[in-house]
């Protein structure tokens, strides 16, 4: 789903959720999570976690500010990691039940 706000005839804000329809391959681990660091780019995060592990679940853009949220799951433990990217860099990260 996507939504757009037009201000003064120009795109002011856009937000999106679940547009790519992808799901994590379930191969996230606590060791991979521990290797992630703030300020990493998406390419660096993917190099640590592996391709197909983290999927874009939501995001928004306002003028020059952009924020995206990625979820990475671990099938064996029902655990997950959540990464928030702000302006192209990892800003916050959290995990639940990863082993």
Secondary structure, DSSP 8 states (H G I E B T S, - for coil): -EEEEEETTEEEEEEEES-S-----SB--HHHHHH--TT--HHHHHHHH-TTTEEEEEEEEETTEEEEEEEEEETTTTEEEEEEEETTEEEEEEEES--
